[in-house]
Amino acid sequence: MHRPAEPRAFPDPFFTSHSRVSKDTLAHFIPSLGDGSGGPELRAPGPPRAAASPAPPGPPGAPTPMAEQQISLPAKLLNGGIAGLIGVTCVFPIDLAKTRLQNQQNGQRLYSSMSDCLIKTIRSEGYFGMYRGAAVNLTLVTPEKAIKLAANDFFRYQLSKDGQKLTLFKEMLAGCGAGTCQVIVTTPMEMLKIQLQDAGRIAAQKKIQAQLSAQGGAQPAMEAPAAPRPTATQLTRDLLRSRGIAGLYKGLGATLLRDVPFSIVYFPLFANLNQLGRPASGEKSPFYVSFLAGCVAGSAAAVAVNPCDVVKTRLQSLQRGVNEDTYTGFLDCARKILRHEGPAAFLKGAYCRALVIAPLFGIAQVVYFLGIAESLLGLLPGPQL
């Protein structure tokens, strides 16, 4: 006697713990794969199958863990871009003060602190002078932050394919990969931004030097008209014409020495701090925990690599003030800073950098963990706070 065909079921390996997509998540997107309420099940003809007992409901309003959802690469990149745009808009004036404080040398100190730098900038260049160079950052920060976050997520996923929890070494290795990938965009972005940010300091220094010369009794020369402020497009064209593509990547080694250690410190520290605030039920951490973890981890990593950031800023500055040192490479720059300005010079702008990085990465992690891009793209339900 012919027996009716058994209902077809999905093989268990498809929904193992190694898969990025859980059965519940897939059923959410394709109702016909659920309990039959959204459409006919995909099975061979035969007697009706008894409805499976529903899984116990989770806590009301509990979000689905991000690790169990299939997140598209465009969504990851968009999350990083949104976070970068918001963060840069908020903290760019502090970043400008950091660049000018790091570039001034002991013999030509125009600014005594971050607040002094910002006040003098507003007086001499107006309010929007604090945002000089922001257009470059706003244009390139989207791919930069997107590459950093997406690369770290990619490397962490590749290193955890064995199903085991990531060790500290593997977390650091993933951060190293992310930092290496991002310098493709970071180096030319920083190169252009530094020239635009430091132009006001150079102009103010030359003006003060001319005033001191006039007071000293020197014959005042005919005052030349102020040189027009360079634009990012003009700087890019000049660098490509004079030095080729290598001109935009000046200071690449110093950028690697800053960004790779930064990512090695930041990503594992963030992951572990964020884990501390995760509820016992296994859900993802609340958004405020992600924000605080991003702020703390970002500040710690920023201060840790500040010496490399000082050297990088000096190497990438094309214009020099009066009687300021010039440098031939990373070691030459570090040696001259140590000899002429002392060890404390390597911490110039450290607190500014911490104030920049903390909210920047705090905002980035909140946007990334809330999945704002997924909501915009219609991939996932809206974030629940």
C-alpha positions in Angstrom: 0.0 0.0 0.0 1.4 3.4 -1.0 2.2 5.6 2.0 1.7 9.3 1.7 4.8 11.4 1.3 6.2 12.8 4.5 6.2 16.5 4.8 9.4 18.1 3.7 11.4 19.9 6.3 14.4 22.1 6.2 17.6 20.2 7.1 18.8 21.0 10.6 22.3 22.1 9.5 20.8 25.1 7.7 19.8 26.5 11.1 22.9 25.6 13.1 24.5 28.1 15.4 27.0 28.8 12.8 24.4 30.4 10.5 24.0 34.1 10.5 20.2 33.7 10.0 18.0 32.0 12.6 14.8 30.1 11.6 12.7 32.7 13.5 14.3 35.6 11.6 13.9 33.9 8.2 10.2 33.2 9.1 9.9 36.9 9.9 10.9 37.9 6.4 9.2 35.0 4.6 5.9 34.3 6.3 5.3 31.2 4.3 8.2 29.5 6.2 6.5 30.1 9.5 3.6 28.3 11.1 1.2 28.7 8.1 -0.4 31.9 9.2 1.3 33.9 6.5 0.8 31.6 3.6 1.0 27.9 2.5 4.0 26.0 3.7 6.5 24.6 1.2 6.0 20.8 1.4 5.0 17.9 -0.7 1.3 16.9 -0.9 0.1 14.8 2.0 -1.9 14.8 5.1 -2.0 18.1 6.9 0.9 18.5 9.4 0.1 19.4 13.0 1.0 22.9 13.9 4.2 23.2 15.8 4.0 24.5 19.3 4.9 28.2 19.4 8.2 29.2 21.0 7.8 30.9 24.3 7.5 34.6 23.8 10.4 36.9 24.9 10.1 39.9 27.1 7.7 42.6 25.7 9.5 44.9 23.4 12.7 42.9 23.4 14.7 43.6 20.2 16.0 40.7 18.1 19.7 40.3 18.7 21.7 41.8 15.8 23.9 38.7 15.7 20.9 36.6 14.6 19.9 38.8 11.8 21.3 38.9 8.3 22.6 42.4 7.9 23.5 43.5 4.4 26.8 45.2 3.6 25.0 48.4 2.3 23.3 48.7 5.7 26.6 48.4 7.6 28.2 51.0 5.4 25.2 53.4 5.7 25.3 53.0 9.5 28.9 54.0 9.6 28.3 56.9 7.3 25.3 58.3 9.3 27.3 58.0 12.5 30.3 59.8 10.9 28.3 62.7 9.6 26.6 63.3 12.9 29.8 62.9 14.9 32.0 65.2 12.7 29.4 68.0 12.7 29.3 67.9 16.5 33.1 67.8 17.3 34.9 69.4 14.3 35.8 72.7 16.1 37.6 70.6 18.8 39.4 68.7 16.1 40.6 72.0 14.6 41.9 73.1 18.0 43.7 69.8 18.3 45.5 70.2 14.9 46.6 73.8 15.7 47.8 72.9 19.2 49.8 69.9 17.8 51.4 71.9 15.0 52.6 74.9 17.0 56.2 74.6 18.3 57.6 76.0 21.5 59.1 79.1 19.9 55.9 80.1 18.2 53.1 79.4 20.6 49.9 81.2 19.6 47.5 79.2 21.7 47.7 78.2 25.3 44.8 75.8 25.4 41.8 74.5 23.5 39.5 77.3 24.6 42.1 79.9 23.9 42.5 78.5 20.4 38.8 78.5 19.7 38.2 82.0 21.0 41.1 83.4 18.9 39.9 81.5 15.9 36.4 83.1 16.2 37.8 86.6 16.6 40.1 86.3 13.6 38.2 84.1 11.2 34.6 84.2 12.4 32.4 81.4 13.7 32.7 79.4 10.5 36.5 79.5 10.8 36.1 76.7 13.3 34.7 74.5 10.6 37.5 75.2 8.1 38.2 71.8 6.4 34.9 70.3 7.6 33.7 69.8 4.0 36.6 67.4 3.4 35.7 65.4 6.5 32.0 65.4 5.8 32.7 64.1 2.3 35.1 61.4 3.3 34.1 60.4 6.8 31.2 58.3 5.4 33.5 55.8 3.6 36.1 56.1 6.3 33.9 55.2 9.2 31.9 52.7 7.1 35.1 50.9 6.1 36.3 50.8 9.7 33.1 49.4 11.3 32.2 47.1 8.4 35.8 45.7 8.2 35.9 45.0 12.0 32.5 43.3 11.8 33.7 41.2 8.8 37.0 40.1 10.4 35.2 39.3 13.7 32.8 37.1 11.7 35.5 35.4 9.8 37.5 34.7 13.0 34.5 33.3 14.8 33.4 30.7 12.1 34.5 27.9 14.4 31.6 28.8 16.7 33.9 29.6 19.6 33.8 32.9 21.4 36.4 35.3 20.2 39.6 35.4 22.2 41.2 38.7 23.1 44.0 38.0 20.5 41.4 37.4 17.8 39.5 40.6 18.8 42.8 42.6 18.5 43.5 40.9 15.1 40.1 42.0 13.8 40.8 45.5 15.0 44.2 45.5 13.3 42.5 44.5 10.0 39.9 47.2 10.4 42.6 49.9 11.0 44.7 48.7 8.1 41.7 48.9 5.7 40.6 52.4 6.7 43.8 54.2 5.9 42.9 53.9 2.3 40.5 56.8 2.9 41.9 58.3 6.1 45.3 59.3 4.8 44.2 61.6 2.0 41.3 62.9 4.1 43.7 63.9 6.9 46.2 65.3 4.5 43.7 67.8 3.0 42.0 68.5 6.3 45.2 69.4 8.1 46.2 72.0 5.4 42.8 73.7 5.7 42.7 73.6 9.4 46.3 75.0 9.9 46.1 77.7 7.3 44.6 80.1 9.8 47.4 79.5 12.3 50.1 80.1 9.7 48.4 83.4 8.6 48.0 84.6 12.2 51.6 83.8 13.0 52.9 85.7 9.9 50.8 88.7 10.9 52.1 88.7 14.5 55.7 88.4 13.1 55.2 91.4 10.9 53.9 93.4 13.8 56.9 92.5 16.0 59.3 93.5 13.2 57.6 96.9 12.9 57.8 97.5 16.6 61.4 96.5 16.6 62.3 99.4 14.4 62.7 97.4 11.2 61.8 99.1 8.0 58.2 97.9 7.3 57.9 96.4 3.9 54.9 97.1 1.7 52.2 95.0 3.0 51.3 92.3 0.6 47.7 91.4 0.0 46.5 88.4 2.0 46.9 85.2 0.1 43.6 83.5 -0.7 42.7 80.6 1.5 43.3 77.3 -0.3 40.4 75.0 -1.1 40.4 71.2 -1.0 40.0 71.0 -4.7 42.9 73.3 -5.3 45.1 71.4 -2.8 44.2 68.1 -4.4 45.0 69.4 -7.9 48.3 70.8 -6.8 49.4 67.7 -5.0 48.5 65.4 -7.9 50.3 67.7 -10.3 53.5 68.0 -8.3 53.8 64.7 -6.5 51.3 62.3 -8.1 49.0 60.1 -6.1 51.8 59.7 -3.5 51.3 63.4 -2.6 47.8 62.6 -1.1 49.3 59.7 0.8 52.1 61.5 2.5 52.3 60.3 6.1 50.8 56.9 5.3 53.2 55.1 7.6 52.5 57.5 10.5 48.8 57.1 9.8 49.1 53.3 10.0 51.1 53.5 13.2 48.3 55.6 14.6 45.2 53.9 13.3 46.2 50.2 13.6 47.1 50.4 17.3 44.0 52.6 17.9 41.7 49.9 16.4 43.6 47.1 18.3 42.8 48.9 21.5 39.4 50.3 20.7 37.4 47.4 19.3 38.3 44.7 21.9 37.9 47.3 24.7 34.5 48.3 23.4 33.3 44.8 22.9 34.2 43.8 26.5 32.7 47.0 28.0 29.6 46.6 26.0 29.3 42.9 27.1 29.3 44.1 30.8 26.0 45.9 30.2 24.3 43.1 28.3 21.2 41.7 30.1 21.3 38.2 31.5 18.6 37.2 29.1 21.1 37.4 26.2 19.6 40.4 24.5 21.8 43.1 23.0 23.0 45.8 25.3 20.8 48.9 25.7 21.7 51.9 23.5 23.1 53.9 26.4 25.5 51.1 27.3 26.8 51.0 23.8 27.2 54.8 23.8 29.1 54.9 27.1 31.3 51.9 26.0 32.1 53.7 22.8 33.0 56.9 24.6 35.2 55.2 27.2 37.0 52.9 24.6 37.4 55.8 22.2 38.9 58.1 24.8 41.4 55.5 26.1 42.5 54.5 22.6 42.9 58.1 21.5 45.1 59.0 24.3 47.2 55.8 23.9 48.1 56.6 20.3 48.4 60.4 20.6 52.2 60.5 20.2 51.8 58.9 16.8 49.0 61.4 16.0 51.3 64.4 16.8 54.0 63.0 14.5 51.5 62.3 11.8 50.1 65.9 12.0 53.6 67.4 11.8 54.6 65.2 8.8 51.4 66.0 6.8 51.6 69.8 7.3 53.0 71.3 4.1 53.2 74.9 5.3 55.5 75.9 8.2 55.5 78.9 10.4 58.5 81.1 11.0 61.5 79.2 12.4 59.6 75.9 12.7 61.4 72.6 12.1 61.0 70.5 9.0 61.1 66.7 9.0 62.2 64.0 6.6 60.4 61.1 8.1 58.7 59.5 11.1 61.9 58.9 13.2 63.4 62.3 12.3 60.2 64.0 13.4 60.0 62.1 16.7 63.7 62.7 17.4 63.4 66.5 16.8 60.2 66.8 18.9 61.8 65.0 21.8 65.0 67.1 21.5 63.5 70.5 21.1 60.2 70.3 22.9 60.5 67.4 25.4 58.4 64.3 26.0 55.4 66.3 27.0 55.1 67.5 23.4 53.9 64.0 22.4 50.7 64.6 24.4 49.8 67.9 22.8 46.1 67.9 22.0 45.6 64.6 23.8 42.5 65.9 25.7 41.2 67.5 22.5 41.5 64.2 20.7 39.8 62.4 23.5 37.0 64.9 23.4 36.7 64.4 19.7 36.9 60.6 19.6 34.7 59.8 22.6 31.4 61.2 21.2 32.4 60.4 17.7 32.7 56.6 18.4 29.9 56.7 21.0 27.5 58.0 18.4 28.9 55.6 15.8 28.2 52.6 18.1 24.7 53.7 19.0 23.8 54.2 15.3 25.4 50.8 14.4 23.8 48.9 17.2 20.4 50.4 16.9 20.4 49.5 13.2 19.2 52.9 11.9 20.2 52.0 8.3 18.3 48.7 8.5 15.2 50.7 9.4 15.8 53.1 6.5 16.3 50.3 4.0 13.3 48.5 5.3 15.4 45.4 6.2 14.5 45.2 9.8 11.9 46.6 12.2 12.5 50.0 13.6 14.9 50.3 16.6 13.2 49.9 19.9 14.6 51.9 22.8 
